[in-house]
């Protein structure tokens, strides 16, 4: 008996279902759809926000890479300029050292030449004095050739040896 369908029960079940369906459609369905639409909007906004964040991250990454490349280029340029400045400084120092060495050599040559002239002048004075003494001795002695030679040899032996 429970399993036998009754036409009255079936009819009331259908009527009840339709009434409940109409009530749900009138009151619950709009809220359910609004809730689903709101959830869909939140998910869409989250996806859009994630896409914007990804694009922003890519943009920041690109900017950082460009800054890194620029910094590397600047570092290379600074190193090259420092090397060039160091090479210029080295060349200046070497040039100044060469100039100072040349001045010292020139000064030494001048000093040596001056000392040489003074020594030659002193030697000439001594030779002139010795020649005068020898001539005076020869005139006083007026001896024969052998005596003159021995007198000159004696005077020459008195000349101090020069280095």
C-alpha positions in Angstrom: 0.0 0.0 0.0 2.7 2.4 0.6 4.2 1.7 -2.7 1.0 2.1 -4.6 0.9 5.6 -6.1 -2.2 7.5 -5.3 -3.4 10.1 -7.8 -4.3 12.5 -5.0 -0.9 12.2 -3.3 0.9 12.7 -6.6 -1.2 15.7 -7.4 -0.6 17.3 -4.0 3.1 16.6 -4.2 3.3 18.3 -7.6 1.3 21.3 -6.4 3.4 21.6 -3.3 6.6 21.3 -5.3 5.4 24.0 -7.7 4.4 26.3 -4.8 7.7 25.8 -3.1 9.5 26.4 -6.4 7.6 29.7 -6.9 8.3 30.8 -3.4 12.0 30.0 -3.7 12.1 31.7 -7.1 10.5 34.8 -5.7 12.6 35.1 -2.5 15.6 32.9 -2.4 16.6 32.8 -6.1 17.6 36.5 -6.4 19.7 36.3 -3.2 21.3 33.0 -4.4 22.1 34.6 -7.8 23.4 37.8 -6.2 25.6 35.7 -3.9 26.9 33.8 -6.9 27.4 37.0 -8.9 29.2 38.6 -6.0 31.5 35.5 -5.7 32.1 35.5 -9.4 33.0 39.2 -9.2 35.4 38.7 -6.3 37.1 35.8 -8.2 37.3 38.0 -11.3 38.7 40.9 -9.3 41.3 38.6 -7.6 42.3 37.3 -11.0 42.5 40.8 -12.4 44.5 41.9 -9.4 46.9 39.0 -9.7 47.4 39.8 -13.4 48.1 43.5 -12.6 50.5 42.4 -9.8 52.2 40.1 -12.2 52.5 42.8 -14.8 53.8 45.3 -12.2 56.3 42.7 -11.0 57.5 42.1 -14.5 57.8 45.9 -15.0 59.8 46.3 -11.7 62.0 43.3 -12.7 62.6 44.9 -16.1 63.5 48.2 -14.5 65.8 46.5 -12.0 67.5 44.6 -14.8 67.9 47.9 -16.8 69.4 49.6 -13.7 71.7 46.6 -13.1 72.9 46.8 -16.7 73.4 50.6 -16.3 75.3 50.1 -13.1 77.5 47.5 -14.6 78.2 49.9 -17.6 78.9 52.7 -15.2 81.2 50.5 -13.1 83.1 49.5 -16.3 83.4 53.1 -17.3 84.7 54.1 -13.8 87.2 51.3 -13.9 88.4 52.3 -17.4 88.7 56.0 -16.3 90.6 55.0 -13.2 93.0 52.8 -15.3 93.4 55.7 -17.8 94.0 58.2 -14.9 96.5 55.7 -13.3 98.4 55.3 -16.6 98.5 59.1 -17.1 99.8 59.6 -13.6 102.4 56.9 -14.2 103.5 58.6 -17.4 103.6 61.9 -15.7 105.7 60.5 -12.8 108.1 58.7 -15.3 108.4 61.9 -17.4 109.2 64.0 -14.3 111.7 61.5 -13.1 113.4 61.5 -16.6 113.4 65.3 -16.6 114.9 65.4 -13.1 117.5 62.8 -14.1 118.4 64.7 -17.2 118.7 67.9 -15.1 121.0 66.1 -12.7 123.1 64.7 -15.5 123.3 68.2 -17.2 124.2 69.8 -13.8 126.9 67.1 -13.2 128.3 67.6 -16.7 128.4 71.4 -16.1 130.0 70.9 -12.8 132.6 68.4 -14.2 133.3 70.8 -17.1 133.8 73.7 -14.7 136.1 71.6 -12.4 138.0 70.4 -15.5 138.5 74.0 -16.7 139.6 75.1 -13.2 142.1 72.1 -13.0 143.5 72.9 -16.5 143.9 76.6 -15.5 145.6 75.6 -12.3 147.9 73.2 -14.2 148.7 75.9 -16.7 149.6 78.3 -13.9 151.8 75.6 -12.3 153.4 74.8 -15.6 154.1 78.5 -16.3 155.6 78.8 -12.9 157.8 75.8 -13.4 158.8 77.0 -16.9 159.8 80.3 -15.5 161.7 78.6 -12.7 163.4 76.3 -15.2 164.2 79.2 -17.5 165.6 81.1 -14.6 167.7 78.2 -13.5 169.0 77.6 -17.0 169.9 81.2 -17.4 171.6 81.2 -14.1 173.4 78.0 -14.7 174.1 78.4 -18.4 175.5 75.0 -18.6 176.2 72.6 -21.3 173.4 70.4 -22.9 173.9 67.5 -20.5 173.6 69.8 -17.5 170.5 71.5 -19.0 168.8 68.2 -19.6 169.5 67.0 -16.1 168.2 70.3 -14.7 165.0 70.0 -16.8 164.6 66.4 -15.7 165.0 67.4 -12.1 162.4 70.2 -12.4 160.0 67.8 -14.2 160.4 65.3 -11.4 159.3 67.9 -8.9 156.0 68.4 -10.6 153.4 66.6 -8.5 151.7 63.7 -10.3 148.1 64.4 -11.3 145.4 61.7 -11.6 
